[in-house]
Amino acid sequence: MPRFRLVLAVVAAGLVALAGCSNNKPSDEAQQPQQTQETPAKVANQKAAGAVKDEPPTSAQLKNAIGKIILNDGEIGRDVEVQDQDDSLQAPTNDICAKDWASNKTRIARNQDFFWKSSAKTAELVVSNEAVAYQPGKGAAALAEIEKALDDCDSWKHPQGEYKDVATVDAPDGALKDSFAWRGVDDRKGKDYSILVVYQTDGDLLSVVYVWADSRDEAQEVASDLAPKVADRLKAAVG
């Protein structure tokens, strides 16, 4: 769970958060068996080629996909702009309840962008999009770990305040299958944000959208708008 700090016009993002046969007719029946033997061999070769396409992405492909997952400010809209970026593997992806998790050690690439209005003295809307690539075969375990963490915690303190009233909710329409979300209140030194976080995965790629807003309805509206866009990017990330 990322963290950011509000300082007048500057919101410091410390969110410490994606591949023949001859055309001549046979002159006699003696040549017929040879022609029928060629056809199955050709089909077998086609199946072999198809099997290669079904192989899971390699670590290199997963790493390269990260840059294709993150949304841009035009897709987010609402006059927000990129204010900060973080691609460090030292920053936790899942620090729910202020704990470290085993899945952070299976990450091979990560990128996180933070968006808000640069002209705002106090940010009323903050959107963060984090993309993570896990070691091949480790993505499902990471998602399960996040879900379990949410079941075990309903509040926790962080350097700028406290997350409260945390509860799991359904992911917005348009999110990929097996996606999930949680909502809560982020009390940051006297300003309460409604926060909604949506997790989507495609194999070993994870995309998380964090929305801090003045109201729960606004957070839901923004997350519902972005969920299908994230889903499309995830599906097209490895090609």
C-alpha positions in Angstrom: 0.0 0.0 0.0 1.6 3.2 -1.1 2.0 6.3 1.1 2.1 9.9 0.1 2.7 13.1 2.0 0.7 16.4 1.7 2.8 19.6 1.9 0.9 22.5 0.5 1.3 22.5 -3.3 3.6 19.4 -3.2 2.3 16.0 -2.5 5.4 13.9 -1.9 4.8 10.4 -3.2 6.5 8.0 -0.9 4.6 5.0 -2.1 7.2 3.0 -0.7 4.8 0.8 -5.4 3.7 -6.1 -16.4 5.0 -13.4 -28.6 5.0 -28.9 -49.7 3.3 -31.4 -51.7 3.9 -31.5 -55.4 1.2 -30.2 -57.7 1.8 -33.1 -60.2 -0.8 -35.9 -60.1 0.6 -39.4 -59.5 1.1 -41.4 -62.6 0.0 -44.7 -61.1 -1.4 -46.1 -57.9 2.0 -47.0 -56.6 2.7 -43.3 -55.8 -0.5 -42.9 -53.7 0.7 -44.1 -50.3 3.7 -41.7 -50.4 1.3 -38.7 -50.9 -0.9 -39.7 -47.9 2.1 -40.0 -45.6 3.1 -36.4 -46.3 -0.2 -34.9 -45.1 -0.1 -36.1 -41.4 3.5 -34.9 -41.1 2.4 -31.5 -42.2 -0.4 -31.3 -39.7 2.0 -32.5 -36.9 4.3 -29.6 -37.7 1.5 -27.2 -37.5 0.6 -28.4 -34.0 4.1 -28.1 -32.9 4.2 -24.5 -34.0 1.0 -23.8 -32.1 2.4 -25.3 -28.9 5.2 -22.7 -28.9 2.7 -19.9 -28.8 1.0 -21.3 -25.8 4.2 -21.3 -23.7 4.1 -19.0 -20.7 6.0 -15.7 -20.9 9.7 -15.7 -20.0 11.2 -13.5 -17.3 12.5 -11.2 -20.0 9.0 -10.8 -21.6 7.4 -10.1 -18.2 10.0 -7.4 -17.5 9.4 -5.8 -20.9 5.6 -5.8 -20.3 5.8 -3.5 -17.3 6.1 -0.4 -19.4 3.0 -1.3 -21.3 0.7 -1.7 -18.3 0.9 1.7 -16.6 -1.9 4.1 -17.4 -1.0 7.6 -18.6 -2.5 10.9 -17.5 -4.7 11.1 -20.6 -6.4 7.8 -19.7 -6.9 8.9 -16.1 -8.2 12.3 -17.1 -9.6 14.7 -14.4 -6.7 17.2 -15.2 -4.2 15.1 -13.2 -0.6 14.9 -14.2 2.3 12.6 -13.4 4.0 14.0 -10.3 6.3 11.2 -9.3 7.5 7.8 -10.4 9.2 4.8 -8.6 10.6 1.6 -10.1 12.5 0.4 -7.1 12.2 -3.2 -6.0 13.0 -2.0 -2.5 9.7 -0.3 -2.2 7.0 -2.8 -1.1 4.1 -3.6 -3.3 2.0 -5.1 -0.5 2.7 -3.5 2.8 -0.9 -3.8 4.0 -0.9 -3.7 7.8 2.7 -2.3 7.6 4.2 -5.7 7.1 6.6 -7.2 4.6 5.5 -10.2 2.6 7.3 -13.1 0.9 5.8 -12.2 -2.5 7.9 -9.0 -2.6 11.0 -11.2 -3.0 9.6 -12.9 -6.1 9.2 -9.6 -8.0 11.5 -9.1 -11.0 10.3 -5.7 -12.2 8.1 -2.9 -10.8 7.0 0.6 -11.8 4.6 3.0 -10.1 3.3 6.4 -11.2 1.5 8.9 -9.1 -0.9 11.5 -10.5 -2.6 14.6 -9.0 -3.3 18.2 -10.0 0.0 20.2 -9.7 -2.0 23.4 -9.2 -3.8 22.1 -6.1 -2.6 23.4 -2.7 -4.1 20.4 -1.2 -4.7 17.3 -3.3 -8.3 16.4 -3.5 -7.7 13.4 -5.8 -4.6 11.2 -6.0 -4.4 8.3 -8.4 -1.5 5.8 -8.4 -1.0 2.9 -10.8 1.5 0.2 -9.9 2.6 -2.5 -12.3 4.6 -5.6 -11.1 6.1 -8.6 -12.8 6.7 -11.7 -10.7 9.0 -14.6 -11.4 7.3 -17.0 -13.8 4.7 -19.0 -11.9 4.7 -16.8 -8.8 1.9 -14.4 -9.6 -1.0 -16.4 -8.3 0.7 -16.9 -4.9 1.4 -13.1 -4.6 -2.3 -12.3 -5.2 -3.4 -14.9 -2.6 -1.0 -13.4 -0.1 -2.6 -9.9 -0.6 -6.1 -11.3 -0.1 -5.1 -13.0 3.1 -3.5 -9.9 4.4 -6.7 -8.0 3.9 -8.7 -10.6 5.8 -6.3 -10.2 8.8 -6.3 -6.5 9.2 -8.9 -3.7 9.3 -6.7 -0.7 10.2 -3.0 0.2 10.6 -0.9 3.3 11.1 1.6 4.8 8.7 4.0 7.7 8.9 1.4 10.3 7.7 -1.6 9.0 9.5 -3.8 5.9 9.7 -5.8 3.6 7.5 -9.2 2.8 9.1 -12.4 0.9 8.4 -10.7 -1.4 5.8 -12.9 -3.9 4.1 -12.8 -6.0 0.9 -15.3 -5.2 -1.8 -16.1 -6.4 -5.3 -13.8 -5.2 -8.1 -15.5 -2.7 -10.5 -17.2 -4.0 -13.6 -14.8 -4.5 -16.5 -12.0 -5.8 -14.3 -10.4 -9.1 -15.2 -11.6 -12.4 -13.6 -10.4 -13.0 -10.1 -9.8 -9.3 -9.5 -10.6 -7.9 -6.1 -10.6 -4.6 -4.2 -10.7 -3.0 -0.8 -11.8 0.3 0.5 -11.2 2.3 3.6 -10.5 5.7 5.1 -7.0 7.2 5.1 -6.7 9.8 7.8 -3.7 12.0 6.9 -3.0 14.5 9.6 -6.5 15.7 9.9 -7.7 15.2 6.3 -9.7 12.1 5.7 -9.5 10.5 2.2 -11.8 7.7 1.0 -9.5 5.2 -0.6 -10.3 2.4 -3.0 -7.7 -0.1 -4.3 -8.2 -2.5 -7.2 -5.9 -5.5 -7.9 -5.9 -7.1 -11.4 -3.7 -9.9 -12.6 -2.9 -11.6 -15.9 -0.6 -14.6 -15.2 2.4 -13.2 -13.5 1.6 -9.6 -14.2 -0.1 -7.4 -11.6 -1.6 -4.0 -11.9 -2.9 -2.0 -8.9 -4.9 1.2 -9.0 -5.0 3.2 -5.8 -7.5 6.1 -5.7 -7.7 8.6 -2.9 -10.7 11.0 -3.1 -12.8 13.3 -1.0 -15.7 10.9 -1.0 -16.4 7.2 -1.4 -18.6 7.8 -4.4 -15.9 9.7 -6.2 -13.3 7.0 -5.4 -15.7 4.4 -6.8 -16.4 6.5 -9.9 -12.7 6.9 -10.7 -11.8 3.3 -10.1 -14.8 2.1 -12.2 -13.6 4.2 -15.1 -10.0 3.0 -14.9 -10.6 -0.8 -14.3 -11.5 -1.7 -17.9 -8.5 0.3 -19.2 -6.2 -1.5 -16.9 -7.7 -4.9 -18.0 -7.1 -4.0 -21.7 -3.5 -3.0 -21.0 -2.8 -6.2 -19.1 -4.3 -8.4 -21.8 -2.1 -6.7 -24.5 1.1 -6.4 -22.4 2.7 -9.7 -23.6 2.3 -10.2 -27.3 
